[in-house]
Amino acid sequence: MLYLLFLLAHLFAALIFIGTVFFEVLILARLHQQLPARVMVQVEQGVGQRARVLMPWVLLMLFGAGIGMVWLRYLPVLAAPLASSFGTLLALKLILAASVLLHFLLTMLRMRRGRVGPGYLRFVHLSLFGHMVAIVVLAKSMFYLTW
């Protein structure tokens, strides 16, 4: 039962995080061509302020539940990740997840130091977008790909 609670918390947090990244990359970034610059600045500031409040909690739930799932069910698989296709794909997924967390922490640090510009944010959003796509593909592939 505890595993199910971790799984549901992980899935809902992933939906929020992935949905936010997809929104920023696929929708918000394209609005620059349709809205006046002053309006886009206000929209981006509003979205950014909300994300800075919400995302730390979402990531805490996402990673906390993920660690709980690993602890309850997948530690034996990760003891020898190359011994099975499932373990290999899970290990790759965890490496990408760690990279996502590193992206987030470095961005928060740079924000505190006032060293985050539009180019950097664009890079981070595109990188996270790629990470998210790969993580979703790996998460589903773990249960269907074997070698």
Helices and strands as residue ranges (DSSP letters): H 2-22, I 23-27, G 28-33, H 37-69, I 70-74, H 75-79, G 81-83, H 85-112, H 118-141
